């Protein structure tokens, strides 16, 4: 099961989007929100409050 490249959330089979960069690096996204934040806005996931809350919730 692939994980989102931005928020590290599991992506269910048949959902999400696979983005391939020019250097052949594959990025998986669970939502348009994650895709836009990483590619267009060039944000860092560890600085986003909503991503860090998801990650803390998944560890417990």
C-alpha positions as CSV (number, residue, x, y, z in Angstrom):
1,X,0.0,0.0,0.0
2,X,1.6,3.3,-1.1
3,X,2.0,6.3,1.3
4,X,1.4,9.9,0.5
5,X,4.7,11.7,-0.3
6,X,3.5,14.8,1.6
7,X,1.5,13.7,4.7
8,X,2.7,10.1,4.9
9,X,-0.9,8.8,5.1
10,X,-1.8,5.4,3.6
11,X,-3.5,5.6,0.2
12,X,-6.2,3.0,-0.5
13,X,-6.0,1.0,-3.7
14,X,-7.7,2.7,-6.6
15,X,-7.5,6.2,-5.1
16,X,-4.9,9.0,-5.1
17,X,-2.6,10.2,-7.8
18,X,0.9,9.1,-9.0
19,X,3.1,12.0,-10.2
20,X,6.4,11.2,-12.0
21,X,9.0,14.0,-12.1
22,X,11.4,14.5,-15.0
23,X,14.2,12.8,-13.1
24,X,11.9,9.6,-12.9
25,X,11.2,10.1,-9.1
26,X,7.7,8.9,-8.3
27,X,5.5,10.9,-5.9
28,X,2.2,9.5,-4.5
29,X,-0.5,11.9,-3.3
30,X,-3.6,11.1,-1.3
31,X,-5.4,14.4,-2.1
32,X,-5.2,17.5,-4.2
33,X,-4.4,19.4,-1.0
34,X,-1.2,17.5,-0.6
35,X,-0.3,17.7,-4.3
36,X,-0.7,21.4,-4.4
37,X,1.2,22.1,-1.2
38,X,4.2,20.1,-2.4
39,X,4.4,20.9,-6.1
40,X,2.9,24.3,-6.6
41,X,3.5,26.0,-3.2
42,X,6.7,24.1,-2.5
43,X,5.9,23.7,1.2
44,X,7.8,21.5,3.6
45,X,5.6,18.9,5.4
46,X,7.3,19.1,8.7
47,X,6.4,22.9,9.0
48,X,2.7,22.3,8.3
49,X,0.6,21.9,11.5
50,X,-2.0,19.6,10.0
51,X,0.6,17.2,8.7
52,X,2.4,16.9,12.0
53,X,-0.9,16.3,13.9
54,X,-1.7,13.4,11.5
55,X,1.7,11.9,12.0
56,X,1.5,12.1,15.8
57,X,-2.0,10.5,15.6
58,X,-0.7,7.6,13.5
59,X,2.2,6.8,15.9
60,X,-0.1,6.3,18.9
